[in-house]
Amino acid sequence: MTERRKTGSVGWAFAAIALSVLSWSAAFLVIAFSLREMRPIPLATARFEMAGLIALGWLIWKRPKLPSWPHMLRFAICGLLGFTLYSVFINTGQTTVSVGAASFISNIIPIMTALLAWVMLGERFKLVGWLGCAVSFTGVTIIAINQPGGLAFGAGATFILLAALCSAAYFVLQKPLVAIYGALPCTAYTLVCGALFLLPWAPEATLQFTQASPSTMAAVTGLALLPTLLAYFAWNYALGELPAGLAANFLYLVAPLATLFAFVFFGDHPSVNTILGGAMAMFGTIIVARWGKE
């Protein structure tokens, strides 16, 4: 009975991973679709006001440990970086950058996280880790210079890079909090904080959302529910059932799946530079994750 229960838990864990990876892959596609009728900041606001309200309801229901004031400030910074600025930057970048290119550029978030952990937490890098960073950033450069505006400040690719940097900083800053409060409460607290920062744009977001077509309204609602809420909860469940290293391997599927979805649903054909640069970015990330850290 115990063995059967364990097998069932592992099966559900892999199902949770599939939900997370598919949701995060589709998010790039859904953002591109929603940007046809909504501007970047109102889109981010509509997405996170919905998600933030649900997260607030979960906190009221579950009543997890309340953060101390210093930790609440840290949660606020995490919400600003990991949700508010990340979403605004990724939306702005995707107004000019293709779905496939955006997903492969975002694929260097683990590299940036490792670099920030080296600076802020004192985590150490091996020589092969620096080599992996160089390979990955070379790949991103190949992708970026072939997007509109290249790597010039204000170009779409630079906004995607800023989004990746914000996400990496969020992961590093949140890491000590997870050990104290748990993964799910941390996600909920940061979601609520991220939503609060976007409140000034709520009237504009409401206007654009209500004037959008039913398909866009459904897309934005799905964006709030799946990649923003359910995917994070599913991922945290999977991490509780499987080794973190095994689960993390599936994240390498996000960029290729996003590119595949864009080809199937939008007819986007990735350029040779996107494929080459994306492969280099992924390879460099794998090097750092597997062999780069002491």
ABEGO torsion letter per residue (X at the ends): XAAAAAAAAAAAAAAAAAAAAAAAAAAAAAAAAAAAABBAAAAAAAAAAAAAAAAAAAAAAAGBBBBBAAAAAAAAAAAAAAAAAAAAAAAAAAAABBAAAAAAAAAAAAAAAAAAAAAAAGBBBBAAAAAAAAAAAAAAAAAAAABBGEABBGBAAAAAAAAAAAAAAAAAAAAAAAAAAEAAAAAAAAAAAAAAAAAAAAAAAAAAAAABBAAAAAAAAAAAAAAAAAAAAAAAAAAAABBAAAAAAAAAAAAAAAAAAAAAAAGBBBBAAAAAAAAAAAAAAAAAAAAABX
